[in-house]
Amino acid sequence: MTLKCIAVDDEPLALGLIAAFIEQTPFLQLVGRYSSAVEALQGLHQQPVDLVFLDIQMPDLSGIELARVLDKGEYGIGPRIIFTTAFSQYALEGYKVDALDYLVKPFNYVDFLKAASKAQAYAGLLHKAAPAPVLPPAVTAPEEEYLFLKVEYQLVRIAFNDILYIEGLKDYVKVHLESEAKAILSLTSLKALEEKLPARKFMRIHRSFIVALDKISAVSRNRVQIGETNIAVSDQYKETFNQFLSRWT
Protein backbone atom coordinates (compact mmCIF):
# COMPACT_ATOMS: atom_id res chain seq x y z
CA MET A 1 0.00 0.00 0.00
CA THR A 2 1.45 3.35 -1.09
CA LEU A 3 0.66 6.40 1.04
CA LYS A 4 0.34 9.78 -0.65
CA CYS A 5 1.95 12.39 1.56
CA ILE A 6 3.08 16.01 1.79
CA ALA A 7 5.79 17.81 3.75
CA VAL A 8 5.13 21.14 5.47
CA ASP A 9 7.93 23.21 7.02
CA ASP A 10 8.88 26.90 6.86
CA GLU A 11 12.62 26.06 7.05
CA PRO A 12 13.93 25.25 3.54
CA LEU A 13 16.64 22.85 4.75
CA ALA A 14 14.23 20.92 6.97
CA LEU A 15 11.63 20.80 4.20
CA GLY A 16 14.20 19.49 1.73
CA LEU A 17 15.40 16.80 4.15
CA ILE A 18 11.88 15.53 4.89
CA ALA A 19 11.02 15.52 1.17
CA ALA A 20 14.20 13.52 0.48
CA PHE A 21 13.33 11.01 3.22
CA ILE A 22 9.85 10.58 1.74
CA GLU A 23 11.19 10.04 -1.79
CA GLN A 24 13.60 7.31 -0.66
CA THR A 25 10.89 5.39 1.24
CA PRO A 26 9.27 2.80 -1.10
CA PHE A 27 5.77 2.92 0.41
CA LEU A 28 5.55 6.74 0.44
CA GLN A 29 4.72 9.01 -2.49
CA LEU A 30 5.53 12.72 -2.21
CA VAL A 31 2.71 14.70 -3.85
CA GLY A 32 3.47 18.15 -2.43
CA ARG A 33 5.84 20.24 -0.35
CA TYR A 34 4.82 23.50 1.31
CA SER A 35 6.64 26.22 3.24
CA SER A 36 3.55 27.29 5.21
CA ALA A 37 0.48 25.68 6.74
CA VAL A 38 -1.77 28.05 4.76
CA GLU A 39 -0.31 26.82 1.46
CA ALA A 40 -0.65 23.24 2.65
CA LEU A 41 -4.32 23.74 3.53
CA GLN A 42 -5.01 25.11 0.07
CA GLY A 43 -3.19 22.17 -1.48
CA LEU A 44 -5.11 19.65 0.59
CA HIS A 45 -8.40 21.08 -0.65
CA GLN A 46 -7.28 20.30 -4.20
CA GLN A 47 -5.67 16.93 -3.57
CA PRO A 48 -6.48 14.66 -0.59
CA VAL A 49 -3.53 12.79 0.91
CA ASP A 50 -2.99 9.97 3.39
CA LEU A 51 -0.17 11.44 5.48
CA VAL A 52 1.18 14.88 6.43
CA PHE A 53 4.67 15.49 7.81
CA LEU A 54 4.04 18.75 9.63
CA ASP A 55 6.18 21.31 11.42
CA ILE A 56 4.53 23.05 14.39
CA GLN A 57 6.00 26.51 14.78
CA MET A 58 5.18 28.40 11.57
CA PRO A 59 3.95 31.95 10.88
CA ASP A 60 0.27 32.76 10.21
CA LEU A 61 -1.01 29.24 10.96
CA SER A 62 0.77 26.76 13.22
CA GLY A 63 0.95 23.04 12.61
CA ILE A 64 -1.33 22.39 15.61
CA GLU A 65 -3.92 24.82 14.22
CA LEU A 66 -3.76 23.18 10.79
CA ALA A 67 -4.25 19.74 12.35
CA ARG A 68 -7.41 20.98 14.08
CA VAL A 69 -9.06 22.19 10.88
CA LEU A 70 -8.15 19.34 8.53
CA ASP A 71 -11.11 17.69 6.82
CA LYS A 72 -11.80 14.33 8.46
CA GLY A 73 -13.43 12.81 5.39
CA GLU A 74 -16.57 10.73 4.86
CA TYR A 75 -15.98 8.36 7.79
CA GLY A 76 -14.31 10.87 10.16
CA ILE A 77 -10.85 9.76 9.04
CA GLY A 78 -8.73 12.39 7.33
CA PRO A 79 -5.01 12.54 6.57
CA ARG A 80 -2.86 11.29 9.43
CA ILE A 81 -0.21 13.59 10.89
CA ILE A 82 3.38 13.09 11.94
CA PHE A 83 4.72 16.23 13.59
CA THR A 84 8.32 17.24 12.90
CA THR A 85 9.50 19.93 15.32
CA ALA A 86 12.44 21.11 17.37
CA PHE A 87 10.25 21.56 20.46
CA SER A 88 9.32 18.52 22.55
CA GLN A 89 6.92 20.45 24.78
CA TYR A 90 4.21 20.19 22.11
CA ALA A 91 3.96 16.41 22.39
CA LEU A 92 0.75 16.48 24.47
CA GLU A 93 -0.89 18.93 22.06
CA GLY A 94 0.09 16.61 19.23
CA TYR A 95 -1.59 13.69 20.97
CA LYS A 96 -4.78 15.72 21.46
CA VAL A 97 -5.11 16.35 17.72
CA ASP A 98 -4.70 12.62 17.05
CA ALA A 99 -1.18 12.72 15.62
CA LEU A 100 0.34 9.36 14.72
CA ASP A 101 3.84 10.27 15.85
CA TYR A 102 6.08 13.12 16.96
CA LEU A 103 9.62 13.50 15.58
CA VAL A 104 11.92 15.90 17.42
CA LYS A 105 14.54 17.63 15.24
CA PRO A 106 17.21 16.76 14.45
CA PHE A 107 16.14 13.25 13.50
CA ASN A 108 17.72 10.75 11.12
CA TYR A 109 16.25 8.46 8.48
CA VAL A 110 15.93 5.56 10.93
CA ASP A 111 13.70 7.68 13.19
CA PHE A 112 11.76 8.88 10.15
CA LEU A 113 11.27 5.34 8.86
CA LYS A 114 9.93 4.13 12.23
CA ALA A 115 7.31 6.89 12.20
CA ALA A 116 6.43 6.27 8.56
CA SER A 117 6.06 2.54 9.28
CA LYS A 118 3.50 3.37 11.97
CA ALA A 119 1.52 5.25 9.34
CA GLN A 120 1.73 2.28 6.99
CA ALA A 121 0.52 -0.10 9.73
CA TYR A 122 -2.28 2.29 10.65
CA ALA A 123 -3.41 2.48 7.01
CA GLY A 124 -3.41 -1.32 6.83
CA LEU A 125 -5.65 -1.55 9.89
CA LEU A 126 -8.05 1.02 8.46
CA HIS A 127 -8.20 -0.87 5.20
CA LYS A 128 -9.20 -4.04 7.05
CA ALA A 129 -11.73 -2.16 9.19
CA ALA A 130 -13.23 -0.09 6.33
CA PRO A 131 -17.05 -0.09 6.20
CA ALA A 132 -18.35 -2.98 4.13
CA PRO A 133 -20.48 -2.23 1.06
CA VAL A 134 -24.24 -2.16 1.57
CA LEU A 135 -25.63 -5.64 0.93
CA PRO A 136 -28.96 -6.49 -0.70
CA PRO A 137 -31.89 -6.78 1.78
CA ALA A 138 -31.84 -10.58 1.55
CA VAL A 139 -28.23 -10.74 2.75
CA THR A 140 -27.18 -9.88 6.31
CA ALA A 141 -23.66 -8.62 6.90
CA PRO A 142 -21.85 -10.34 9.78
CA GLU A 143 -21.63 -8.22 12.92
CA GLU A 144 -18.17 -7.08 13.93
CA GLU A 145 -16.94 -8.55 17.22
CA TYR A 146 -14.23 -5.99 17.95
CA LEU A 147 -13.36 -2.32 17.80
CA PHE A 148 -10.17 -0.32 17.26
CA LEU A 149 -8.90 2.09 19.91
CA LYS A 150 -6.17 4.71 19.59
CA VAL A 151 -3.55 3.81 22.21
CA GLU A 152 -0.23 5.70 22.26
CA TYR A 153 -0.08 6.61 18.57
CA GLN A 154 -1.32 3.27 17.29
CA LEU A 155 -4.62 1.49 16.69
CA VAL A 156 -5.21 -1.48 18.98
CA ARG A 157 -7.83 -4.09 18.18
CA ILE A 158 -10.03 -4.92 21.20
CA ALA A 159 -12.38 -7.92 21.12
CA PHE A 160 -15.78 -7.21 22.66
CA ASN A 161 -15.65 -10.51 24.52
CA ASP A 162 -12.43 -9.45 26.26
CA ILE A 163 -13.91 -6.28 27.80
CA LEU A 164 -14.97 -6.40 31.46
CA TYR A 165 -15.96 -2.76 31.92
CA ILE A 166 -15.00 0.71 30.72
CA GLU A 167 -14.30 3.66 32.98
CA GLY A 168 -14.56 7.29 31.84
CA LEU A 169 -11.89 9.74 33.04
CA LYS A 170 -12.61 13.20 31.60
CA ASP A 171 -10.88 13.16 28.17
CA TYR A 172 -9.79 9.52 28.48
CA VAL A 173 -11.28 6.08 29.00
CA LYS A 174 -9.80 3.08 30.80
CA VAL A 175 -10.78 -0.23 29.22
CA HIS A 176 -10.49 -3.08 31.70
CA LEU A 177 -9.87 -6.39 29.94
CA GLU A 178 -10.19 -10.00 31.02
CA SER A 179 -6.87 -10.87 29.36
CA GLU A 180 -4.79 -7.99 30.76
CA ALA A 181 -3.99 -7.08 34.36
CA LYS A 182 -3.46 -3.43 33.41
CA ALA A 183 -6.25 -1.37 31.88
CA ILE A 184 -5.82 0.19 28.43
CA LEU A 185 -5.90 4.00 28.35
CA SER A 186 -7.29 5.75 25.24
CA LEU A 187 -7.90 9.40 24.41
CA THR A 188 -11.63 9.33 23.66
CA SER A 189 -14.92 9.96 25.47
CA LEU A 190 -17.19 7.41 27.11
CA LYS A 191 -20.07 8.66 24.96
CA ALA A 192 -18.12 8.14 21.72
CA LEU A 193 -17.19 4.64 22.82
CA GLU A 194 -20.75 3.84 23.89
CA GLU A 195 -21.93 4.52 20.34
CA LYS A 196 -19.49 1.91 18.98
CA LEU A 197 -20.47 -0.87 21.37
CA PRO A 198 -23.36 -3.27 20.65
CA ALA A 199 -26.29 -2.70 23.02
CA ARG A 200 -26.87 -6.45 23.32
CA LYS A 201 -23.45 -6.82 24.98
CA PHE A 202 -22.90 -3.58 26.89
CA MET A 203 -24.84 -1.19 29.10
CA ARG A 204 -24.04 2.20 30.53
CA ILE A 205 -25.01 2.17 34.21
CA HIS A 206 -23.26 5.33 35.39
CA ARG A 207 -21.96 8.53 33.79
CA SER A 208 -18.48 7.07 34.31
CA PHE A 209 -19.02 3.35 33.61
CA ILE A 210 -20.07 0.98 30.85
CA VAL A 211 -20.22 -2.70 31.75
CA ALA A 212 -20.11 -5.90 29.71
CA LEU A 213 -23.39 -7.67 30.49
CA ASP A 214 -22.01 -11.19 30.18
CA LYS A 215 -19.20 -10.39 32.65
CA ILE A 216 -21.56 -9.43 35.50
CA SER A 217 -21.22 -11.98 38.30
CA ALA A 218 -23.77 -10.49 40.74
CA VAL A 219 -26.37 -7.71 40.80
CA SER A 220 -28.46 -5.77 43.28
CA ARG A 221 -30.93 -2.92 42.90
CA ASN A 222 -28.24 -0.28 42.73
CA ARG A 223 -24.94 -1.95 41.82
CA VAL A 224 -23.28 -4.69 39.81
CA GLN A 225 -20.27 -6.84 40.55
CA ILE A 226 -17.68 -7.83 37.95
CA GLY A 227 -15.03 -10.02 39.49
CA GLU A 228 -13.82 -8.16 42.59
CA THR A 229 -15.09 -4.79 41.36
CA ASN A 230 -18.39 -3.26 42.50
CA ILE A 231 -19.89 -0.53 40.31
CA ALA A 232 -22.82 1.65 41.37
CA VAL A 233 -25.86 2.22 39.15
CA SER A 234 -26.66 5.93 39.03
CA ASP A 235 -30.24 7.29 39.07
CA GLN A 236 -29.95 8.42 35.44
CA TYR A 237 -29.59 4.82 34.25
CA LYS A 238 -31.74 2.96 36.80
CA GLU A 239 -34.78 2.53 34.58
CA THR A 240 -32.81 0.84 31.81
CA PHE A 241 -30.89 -1.21 34.34
CA ASN A 242 -34.08 -2.34 36.09
CA GLN A 243 -35.44 -3.60 32.77
CA PHE A 244 -32.29 -5.66 32.41
CA LEU A 245 -32.50 -6.75 36.05
CA SER A 246 -36.05 -8.06 35.58
CA ARG A 247 -34.58 -10.83 33.43
CA TRP A 248 -32.55 -12.03 36.40
CA THR A 249 -35.53 -12.41 38.74
Order of alpha helices (4+ residues) and beta strands (2+ residues): beta-alpha-beta-alpha-beta-alpha-beta-alpha-beta-alpha-beta-beta-beta-beta-beta-alpha-beta-beta-beta-beta-beta-alpha
